[in-house]
Amino acid sequence: MNEQQRDELRAKAGDFKMYSLVLFSLGVFFYLGTIIPGALEVAKKPFALLAVAGCLAAALYCSRRAARYVCQLEEENPFEP
């Protein structure tokens, strides 16, 4: 694996970590909207909770994807700092 490919993997890992953080924050924001009394109609709460679950699932997916790229980098060069 050459340096350009390692740089691309590092960039992808960083991007997916950032996506994960943003999606997790969005899910928490939606969840807060469901637990604050009077902020959301009762009929809309299931949709908001589905949005929370979707955001958290997407955040978990992005986090695992970032970890996979980091593992690929470590397998190629285990002694690189």
Buried (B, 14 or more C-beta within 10 A) or exposed (E): EEEEEBEEBEEBBEBBBEBBEBBBEBBBEBBEBBEEEEEBEEEEBEEBEEBBEBBBEBBEBBBEBBBBBBEBBEEEEEEEE
